[in-house]
């Protein structure tokens, strides 16, 4: 898999992590929180492995963040329209996740 394809895979993994975090925080079904947290752990593990494959420069990171945020908004709007969240919360969770996983 080339770097561009790996980058798109990483974007999907980050999107899933942040979506699950937001859904766990804002869900009106508390019984799903445990499942969501286990999914976050799984996606995080995959993202860490994906990150190790290449060196990621500032342009790559900016592109990944921008594209992941767009995907988060789209997926939440289509799959989880009942979940109310702030865009600022999504941005901060995404940045926090990238920083946490990338170690920057």
Secondary structure as UniProt FT lines:
FT   HELIX           3..26
FT   HELIX           30..32
FT   HELIX           33..51
FT   TURN            52..53
FT   HELIX           58..79
FT   TURN            81..82
FT   HELIX           87..102
//
